[in-house]
């Protein structure tokens, strides 16, 4: 089995199926000419053996694999379904699903997820497009449902392997990415990027710091930060809101600014902070970490995918006995 990395797996594995692959624009009035080429047919002439793969405690027939490939061609219209490397990875994915699915005792969750996704597919494809897909790819709605249930059953297996401790640890590691803040600031720029992409000096470091210090002193004497921001900030993104930003993920901010938000007390106006843009005077209005309960499903999926990918790379090769592609 050829070595692959997690990025390559992510190209073809349906484990974390996303509806973003649906590139078709639904229309009930499409004629057959407009539908031509919407889906790529599987070239069945490439398969001339009854058994295409054997693995520990199982095998896959040509017919079964052709159906599985055809469903992938439906789910991923742009995938080069007849490319040998793509077919091999899809076959290995199918083998993986067959090795872990028997370990899942309850399939209710997988069946529910499959039904949800089927409903989503109906909203993306018109009835005419669906009928065209069934005829062109020689598949049925039941073939698609069985494939999705298999996918989600494999996903359920790896979700079950994620412990509560792992979820909590991951949540803590990603706390910055889950933290949102609202703040008011004044920016005194040293450099700016022109419309043609060139960096030009707005003012010297010395002049920028002197101006920032002067504004800070005014604030310490009781001036209103919103009024000063409206008059003096160089930040075009907040000039219309008097320097105010609401619910910004702090992971999107430059490190120095992010650190200042985390260190300052809410309502406190801090001393000027130097970043690559210049000097900022900042008041934190609110800061909040997204509750664990609101992101637990996303965290579970992320950790489960990592286990899935590790299994694909490290365990699956030892289970595969023969592949006839």
N, C-alpha and C positions, 0 to 999 in steps of 0.2 A: 504493500500500500504506500502510495506516495505521501511524503510528509506535507502537511498543510498547516497553515496558521489560522488563528481565530478570525482574522479579517477575511480570509478566503472562505471559511465556513459560512460567515455571515452573508456572503454573496448569494448562496444557493439554498441554504438551509431554511426550511419553513418554520423553524422552531419559534421565532419571534415574528410571525407573519404580520405584515403591516399593509394596510389598504392603500398605502402610497404607491404600490406597484401598479395600481389600476390607472392606466393612462388613457383608456377609452372615454370618449365623451358620449354619453347615452343619448339616444334620440329614437323615438318611436317611428320616425319617418325615414330611417336609413334604408337605402336599397342594397341589393347584394353586392354591387360594385364597390360601394363604400365600405362594406364589411370585409371585402377580400383583403387578406393579409393581416387581419386583426389578431389572429392566433396562428402560431406555427405548428403545423402537423408534425407528429413524430414519425421519423423514417423507420418503419417497422422492418424494412429489408435488412437493417443492420443486425437483426436478431434471428439467428437460425438454429439455436439450441433450446431444448426444452427447459433446462435449468440454467439460469444466468448467474446465480450466486449460491454458494453454500457457506453456512456459518455454523457455529456451535449450536446444536439442537434445532437447526432449521435450514430452509432453502427458499429461494425465490424463483418463480417461473418467468419465462419470457412474457407470457400474457399478463401476469400480474405487474411486472415492471413497466410494460408499455402503457398500461392503464395509469399507473402512478406517474409516469413521465407526462402523459397527456393532461393529467390534472394539474401538474406543475406548469405546463404550457398555458393552461387557463388562468391559474393564479398569478403567474408572472409572464404576461404577454411579450415582454421584451427580452426574456432570457434566451440565449442561443441553445435551445433545447436539444439540438442534434450534435453539438460539440462533444467529442469523446470525454474531455476532462470534466465537463459539466455533468454529463450522464454518470460518470463514475462517482462523483461526489453525491449526486442525488441517490444513486444506488446505495452508497455507504450510509446515507441518511436513513433510507428505508430499512437497511439491516439494523441500524441502531434502534430504530423504533420497534422493530420486532424483538430485539433482545431485552428491551426494558419494559415494554408494555405489559407483558405477563406479570410483572412485579407489582403492578398497580391493581389494588383490590376493588376500588370503587371508581367507576368511570362517569358518574353523574356530572361532575364538574367539567370533564372533557366534552361530554355530549352537549352540555349547556353552552360552553364556549363555541363549539362548532355551530350550533343553531344561531347564536348571535352573529357570528361571522357570515353565515349564509344569508341572514337578513341584510347585512351590510352589503354583500355582493349584489343583492337584488336592487339595492338603491343606487349602485354604480352602473350596472348593466341594464339595458332595456330588455324587454321580453324577446325582441327580435335578435339582439346580440346573444342572449343566452341560448336561444334555439340554434343560432348559427354555431355557437361554440360546441354544443352537444353533438351536432351533426358533423362539423369539421374535425373535431378531436375524437369522435366516437366514444364519448363518455356520457354518463347520466348524472343527474343530480345526486343520486345515491352514491355514485363513485366519488364525487366531490365531498359529500358528507363523511364517508368512511375515511377518506384521506385526512380530513380535518380532525376527526375524532382521534385518529392514530397520532397525529401531530400533537394534539393537546393532551393525549394520554401520556406520551413521552415527556411532555412538558410537566405534567402533574407528577411524574416520577421524580424529576429533578427538583421540583418545588418541595416535595416531601423531604428531600435530603437537606434542605436549608434549616438550620436550627434557629431558635429564637435568639440565642447568644450571637450568632453570626449576623442576624438582622440588626440587632442593637449596635453591634460593633461597627457595621457598615454605616448605620445611621449617624453614629458619632463621628466617623471618619469624614462623612460628607456633609457635616453640619454647616460649613460655609456655603455650600451649594444649595442648602435648604433654608438659608437665612435671608429674610427680606428686611429692608430698612426704608424708612421715609426720612428725608433730611432736607435741610435748607443750606445752601452754600453760596459763597461768592468766589468766583475764579478770577484771579489776576494772572493773565497769560504772559509767558515769556516767548513762546513760539506758537505759530499757527501754520496750518497746511493750506496753501492756496488752491484755487480751483483746478490748476494744472498739476497738482500733486507735489509741488515744491514746498519745502519748509522755509519759512521766513521769520525773522525775529520781530516780535511785537514790541518788546522793551527788554532792557538788560536785566540780568538777575538782580542786580543791586536796586534798580528802579522798581522792579516788581515787588521785591521784599519790602522796600520802603513804603510802597502804596498799600500792601497787605497789612503791614504793621500799623499804618495810620488808620485803616478801616477797622482793624481789631481794637485799637484804642477808642475809637468812636463807639464801638459796640459795648466796650467795658464802661463807657460813660453813660450808657443808656439808650444809644441809638437803636432803631429798629432794623433788624437784619434783612427783613423783606424789602423795606424801603431802600436800604443801601444796595441790595442785590439788583433791584429794578433799575437803579441809576448807574451802578459801577461794574456789575459782573461782565466778564468777557465770554461767558458760557451762553451761546445762542440757544442751546437746548432748554434752558430754564429761565431765560430773560422774561418770557411772557407769564411765567408763574412766580415771579419774584424770587427766583432761586430755589423753588421747591420741587423735589422729586418724590414720587410716592411709590412704595412697594417695589423697590429695585433689589434684585438678587445681588448680594454683596460680592459674590464670586465673579460678577461681571465688571467689577471695579478694579482699578489699578491697586497694587498691594498697599501703598502708603495710605491711600484714601480708605481702603477697607480696614486697615489696622486702626485708623483714627475712629472710624465708626464703632468698632468693637471696644475701643478703650474709653471713649468719652461717655459721660453720663447723659441720659436723655434730658434734653432741654438745656444742656451746657454748651456754651460757645467756646470752642477750642482755639488755641493759638494757630497761626497759619501753618499749613501742612504743605511740604514741597512734593510735587509729583513731576512727571515728565511734561505736564501741560503748563505748570507754573505753580502759583501758590493758592491754596484753598482755605477759606475760613468756613467752618462747618458747625452746624447745630443739628444734632440727631433728634428727630421728632418721635420716632418709634422704631423699634427693632423687634423682630419676632422670628423664631425658628418654626418652620412648618411642623406641626405635630406628627409624631411617629405614626399615629393611627391613619393619618391622611396619605402617607407614602409607603405604607407597609407592603401593599401589593406591588408597587413599582420596585421596591427594594428586593422583594422575594423573586420577582421575575429576573432582575439583573443578576442576582447571586445564582439563581437556577440556571441561567444561560451560561454562566462561567463554568458550572459543574457539567453542563451539557457539552460545552466545547472541550473541556478537559477529557471527558469520557471519549469523545469523538477522536481526539488526538492520541490519548495515552492507552485507552483500554480496547477500543473497537478493533484495532489492527490485529490483536491477538485472538480475536473471536472469529475473524474472517478466514475461512479455509480455502475458498476458491472463488474467483470472479472471472466470468467468461464474457468480456466485452471486447 
